[in-house]
């Protein structure tokens, strides 16, 4: 099948491309960029994308697909459908499944479930067996099975000794240790510690729990080398620690979620469990520091921390409800609305953080706009105004605080693996 994306603006920061062209794709391969003949037009299906942007396929490096173990909340298939609907052609899924991704069998099971989908699914291996922090998981076996990073996500790697061992092993593969930064001895709070937690009478989690783990991992990474990646950074101090470590040459990167640059702990006055997450929503001062970190490059990536939960689980008392919200289908709209439209980032900078940098960190090839290359791309309408409707989500779950929120910017099509999603329909190319 041949398709032409007519008068679309190709935007690729890595290739320094920002120009309007016609794009011919045949059997999932980029055949021509510009200079397309009338004969090609007459023999192809033509999509008029004037005013739209074509960018290298978006990549979310922090999602929870819940399978195996909690298929009632999400599966690899439903999570991949949510990713495609949100504009993503690839995701990396976290290992806090049941059983954990601590063996080749589980990694291969996830890859098998994702076969033949438009969205590429890359497993993140557990750092420790069963994520218990007692002994290293079989890292070499997991790398051979396709793991592209390692984390005990949901908890921090338990000991400094284990962090050191993991970093030393991962250096051999140029893969990152991806850290959920939360000091175990200070964990357990239901929201950010501050005046609002005192007013609401909720048990609190101080930012120092995050900051201590960030500082620990920076010092160990600086001592032994290796790549350390800070997941869902949320505190002003942690941003400062990462910034300072980068100036010293530490091989460190960081990601932030849209909810941590969009919302504050003021939202919790409603006791709505859809605002309960870990790390918790912080103060406006933390949000301002995060936005500054995005602007100056301290924070390399934006990732959703997509965390689906069954409705009955989230409808518990606030203290008992699980942490986490959905993110795949709102992430791009929130990022364009809150960062690009407010002139904190250019669209080029946003695409670096949503497509290029995640792949570089995970040592994966960045899609190219080049004749003969596989078409792996996202088409974005940066001016499309839309209202979030959780009942139209492709995810199995509905736990979002952004329902009914008006956003600007949305993916209108994605292409990858010889497939196209457009107008809510998958098509083979």
C-alpha positions in Angstrom: 0.0 0.0 0.0 1.2 3.5 -0.8 0.2 6.6 1.1 1.2 10.2 0.7 1.3 12.7 3.6 0.7 15.9 1.7 2.1 19.3 2.8 3.1 18.1 6.2 5.8 19.8 8.2 8.7 17.4 8.9 10.2 18.3 12.3 13.2 16.3 13.5 15.5 18.1 16.0 18.2 15.4 15.7 18.4 15.9 11.9 17.8 19.6 12.2 14.8 19.3 9.8 11.9 21.7 10.0 10.3 22.1 6.6 7.1 21.4 4.8 7.3 18.4 2.4 5.2 15.7 0.8 6.1 12.2 2.2 5.5 9.0 0.3 5.3 5.8 2.4 5.1 2.4 0.7 4.7 -0.9 2.7 5.7 0.9 5.8 9.0 2.4 4.3 9.7 6.0 3.5 10.1 6.0 -0.3 10.3 9.7 -1.2 10.6 13.0 0.7 9.4 15.8 -1.6 9.5 15.7 -5.4 6.7 13.2 -5.6 5.4 12.6 -9.1 1.9 12.9 -10.3 1.9 9.2 -11.0 2.7 8.5 -7.4 -0.2 10.8 -6.3 -2.6 9.0 -8.6 -1.6 5.6 -7.3 -1.6 6.4 -3.6 -4.0 7.3 -0.9 -3.4 10.9 -0.1 -3.8 12.5 3.4 -3.8 16.3 3.5 -1.8 17.2 6.6 -1.1 20.8 5.9 -0.6 22.7 9.1 0.3 19.4 10.9 3.7 18.3 12.2 5.3 14.9 11.5 7.9 14.0 14.2 9.9 10.9 15.0 7.5 8.5 16.8 7.0 9.4 20.4 8.5 7.2 23.1 7.3 6.9 26.7 10.0 5.4 28.8 8.0 4.9 32.0 4.6 3.0 31.8 2.9 0.3 33.8 1.1 -2.3 31.7 0.1 -4.4 34.7 0.5 -7.7 32.8 1.2 -10.2 34.2 -0.7 -10.0 37.4 -3.3 -7.3 37.2 -4.9 -7.8 33.8 -8.1 -6.3 35.3 -6.4 -2.9 35.3 -4.5 -3.1 32.1 -2.9 -5.5 29.6 0.0 -5.2 27.2 -2.6 -4.9 24.4 -4.9 -2.3 26.0 -1.9 -0.3 27.2 -0.4 -0.4 23.7 -3.7 0.8 22.3 -3.7 3.7 24.8 -0.1 4.5 23.8 -1.0 4.7 20.1 -4.1 6.8 20.8 -1.8 9.2 22.7 0.7 9.5 19.9 3.3 7.0 21.0 5.0 4.4 18.8 7.0 2.8 21.6 6.9 2.4 25.4 9.2 0.9 28.1 7.2 -1.0 30.7 8.2 -1.2 34.3 9.0 -4.5 36.1 6.6 -4.2 39.1 4.3 -6.8 37.7 3.4 -10.1 39.4 5.7 -12.0 38.8 8.2 -9.2 38.4 10.3 -8.9 35.2 13.2 -10.6 36.8 13.6 -13.5 34.3 13.9 -14.0 30.6 10.5 -15.9 30.7 8.6 -12.9 31.9 10.4 -10.5 29.5 9.7 -12.8 26.6 6.1 -13.2 27.6 5.6 -9.4 27.5 7.4 -9.2 24.1 5.2 -12.0 22.8 2.0 -10.2 23.9 3.2 -7.1 22.0 4.0 -8.8 18.8 2.5 -7.4 15.6 1.2 -4.3 17.3 1.9 -0.8 16.0 3.5 0.1 19.3 6.9 -1.3 20.2 7.1 -2.5 23.8 10.4 -2.7 25.6 10.7 -4.4 29.0 12.6 -2.8 31.9 14.2 -5.6 33.9 14.1 -5.7 37.7 17.4 -4.7 39.4 16.9 -7.3 42.2 15.1 -10.7 42.3 11.4 -10.2 42.9 12.3 -6.5 43.5 13.1 -7.4 47.1 16.5 -5.6 47.2 18.3 -8.7 48.5 20.3 -9.9 45.4 20.8 -8.9 41.8 18.4 -10.2 39.2 20.1 -12.1 36.3 21.0 -9.0 34.3 22.8 -10.7 31.4 19.9 -13.0 30.9 17.4 -10.1 30.9 19.5 -8.1 28.5 19.6 -11.1 26.1 15.8 -11.2 26.5 15.4 -7.6 25.4 15.5 -5.5 28.6 16.6 -2.0 27.8 17.0 -0.6 31.3 16.8 -1.8 34.9 14.7 -0.6 37.9 13.0 -1.8 41.0 10.3 0.8 40.2 7.7 1.2 42.9 10.6 1.2 45.4 14.1 2.4 45.4 17.0 -0.1 45.1 17.3 -1.1 48.7 21.0 -0.7 49.5 23.9 1.3 48.3 25.9 -2.0 47.7 23.2 -3.2 45.4 23.2 0.1 43.5 26.9 -0.2 43.1 26.8 -3.8 41.8 24.0 -3.0 39.4 25.8 0.1 38.0 29.0 -2.0 37.5 27.2 -4.7 35.6 25.1 -2.3 33.5 28.3 -0.5 32.4 29.0 -3.5 30.3 25.8 -3.0 28.3 25.7 0.8 28.3 22.2 0.6 29.9 20.8 2.8 32.7 19.9 2.0 36.3 16.4 3.7 36.5 15.7 4.8 40.0 12.5 5.4 41.9 13.9 7.8 44.4 12.4 7.3 47.9 14.2 6.5 51.0 12.5 3.4 52.5 12.8 4.6 56.1 10.9 7.8 55.2 8.3 6.3 52.9 4.6 5.6 53.6 3.0 9.0 53.3 -0.2 9.7 51.4 0.7 13.2 50.1 3.5 15.8 50.2 4.6 17.0 53.6 3.7 20.6 54.2 1.0 23.0 55.5 -1.7 21.4 53.4 -1.0 17.9 54.7 -1.2 19.3 58.2 -4.5 21.0 57.5 -6.0 17.8 55.9 -4.7 15.5 58.6 -3.1 13.1 56.1 0.2 11.2 56.7 2.9 12.9 54.6 5.9 12.1 52.6 8.7 14.8 52.7 10.7 15.7 49.7 13.9 14.8 51.6 12.9 11.1 51.1 13.4 11.7 47.3 16.4 14.0 47.7 18.4 11.5 49.9 18.1 8.7 47.3 19.0 11.1 44.4 22.1 12.2 46.3 23.1 8.6 47.2 22.8 7.4 43.6 24.7 10.4 42.3 27.6 9.7 44.6 27.7 6.0 43.7 27.5 6.7 40.0 30.2 9.3 40.3 32.4 6.7 42.1 31.9 3.6 39.9 30.7 5.2 36.6 27.7 3.9 34.8 24.4 5.5 33.8 21.9 6.6 36.4 18.5 7.8 35.4 16.2 9.5 37.9 12.6 8.6 37.4 9.6 11.0 37.9 11.6 13.7 39.6 9.4 15.9 41.7 11.3 18.1 44.1 13.2 21.4 43.8 16.2 20.0 45.7 16.4 16.9 43.5 16.4 19.1 40.3 19.3 21.1 41.8 21.2 17.9 42.7 20.9 16.5 39.2 21.9 19.9 37.6 25.0 20.1 39.8 25.9 16.5 39.1 25.7 17.1 35.4 28.2 20.0 35.7 30.6 17.6 37.3 30.3 15.1 34.5 28.2 12.5 36.2 26.4 10.3 33.7 23.0 11.1 34.9 19.6 11.8 33.3 16.2 12.6 34.6 12.5 12.4 33.6 9.4 14.2 34.8 5.7 13.5 34.5 3.1 15.9 33.2 1.3 15.9 36.5 4.4 17.1 38.3 4.7 20.1 36.1 1.0 20.7 35.9 -0.5 20.1 39.4 0.3 21.0 43.0 -0.7 19.6 46.4 -3.5 22.2 46.6 -5.5 19.7 44.5 -5.7 17.3 47.4 -8.1 19.5 49.3 -10.9 17.5 47.6 -9.6 14.2 48.9 -10.0 12.9 45.3 -7.9 9.7 45.1 -7.1 10.5 41.4 -4.7 13.1 42.8 -2.9 10.5 44.9 0.4 9.4 43.4 4.0 8.6 44.3 6.0 10.8 44.2 3.1 13.0 45.5 2.1 16.3 44.0 4.4 18.9 45.5 4.3 22.7 45.9 4.3 25.5 43.4 7.9 26.1 44.2 8.7 22.5 43.2 6.7 22.9 40.0 8.5 26.1 39.1 11.9 24.4 39.6 10.8 21.5 37.4 9.8 23.8 34.6 13.2 25.6 34.9 14.9 22.1 34.8 13.0 21.3 31.6 14.0 24.6 30.1 17.8 24.4 30.9 18.1 20.7 30.0 18.6 19.4 33.5 15.5 17.2 32.9 16.0 15.2 29.8 12.7 13.5 29.2 9.0 13.6 29.8 7.3 10.3 30.7 3.8 9.5 31.8 4.3 7.0 34.7 1.1 5.6 33.3 -0.4 3.7 36.3 -3.8 2.2 35.6 -5.9 1.0 38.6 -9.3 -0.8 38.7 -12.1 1.5 39.6 -12.9 -0.3 42.9 -9.3 0.1 44.0 -9.2 3.9 43.5 -12.6 4.3 45.2 -11.1 3.3 48.6 -10.4 5.8 51.5 -7.7 8.2 50.5 -5.0 6.7 52.8 -5.8 3.2 51.5 -6.1 4.0 47.8 -3.2 3.0 45.5 -0.9 5.6 44.1 -0.9 6.5 40.4 -2.8 7.9 37.5 -3.2 7.3 33.8 -1.0 9.3 31.5 -0.5 7.9 28.0 -3.6 9.5 26.4 -3.2 13.0 28.0 0.6 13.4 28.1 1.1 15.1 24.7 -1.8 17.5 25.2 -0.7 18.5 28.6 2.9 19.0 27.4 1.9 21.2 24.5 -0.7 23.1 26.6 1.5 23.7 29.6 5.0 23.9 28.1 4.8 24.9 24.4 1.8 27.2 24.5 3.2 28.9 27.6 6.5 29.3 25.9 8.6 27.3 28.4 9.8 25.0 25.6 9.8 25.2 21.8 8.1 22.3 19.9 11.6 21.1 18.9 12.7 20.9 22.5 9.5 19.1 23.5 10.1 16.5 20.7 13.6 16.0 22.0 12.2 15.1 25.4 9.3 13.0 24.1 11.1 11.1 21.3 14.8 11.5 20.9 16.3 11.6 24.4 14.4 8.6 25.8 15.8 6.4 23.0 19.3 7.7 23.5 19.1 7.0 27.2 17.9 3.4 26.6 20.5 2.9 23.8 17.9 2.6 21.1 18.0 3.8 17.5 16.2 7.1 16.9 13.9 7.0 13.9 15.1 9.0 10.9 13.3 10.9 8.1 15.3 9.3 5.3 14.4 7.5 2.2 14.7 3.8 2.7 14.1 4.0 6.5 11.1 2.4 8.3 8.3 4.9 8.8 8.1 5.4 12.6 6.4 8.7 13.1 3.7 10.7 15.0 1.6 13.3 13.3 0.6 16.2 15.6 -2.0 19.0 15.3 -0.6 21.6 17.8 -3.7 23.8 17.4 -6.4 21.2 18.0 -8.4 22.0 21.0 -10.1 19.0 22.7 -11.6 18.0 26.0 -10.4 15.0 27.9 -13.1 12.3 28.2 -11.9 9.4 30.3 -14.8 7.2 29.0 -13.2 7.3 25.5 -9.8 6.2 26.7 -8.3 3.0 25.2 -6.9 2.1 28.6 -8.8 -0.4 30.6 -8.8 1.9 33.6 -10.2 5.4 34.2 -8.1 6.9 37.0 -7.3 10.4 35.7 -7.5 13.8 37.4 -7.7 15.4 34.0 -11.2 14.3 33.0 -13.1 17.2 31.3 -9.9 19.3 31.1 -9.6 21.4 27.9 -6.2 20.8 26.2 -4.5 22.1 23.1 -2.5 19.8 20.9 -3.1 16.1 20.0 -1.7 13.3 17.9 -4.0 12.8 14.9 -2.1 9.7 13.5 0.8 7.4 14.2 2.7 5.1 11.8 5.0 2.2 12.8 5.7 -1.4 12.0 3.8 -1.2 8.7 0.6 0.0 10.5 -1.2 3.3 10.7 -3.7 4.5 13.3 -5.9 7.3 12.1 -9.5 8.2 12.8 -9.5 5.6 15.6 -8.8 2.8 13.1 -5.7 0.6 12.6 -4.7 0.1 9.0 -2.0 -2.0 7.4 0.4 -0.2 5.1 
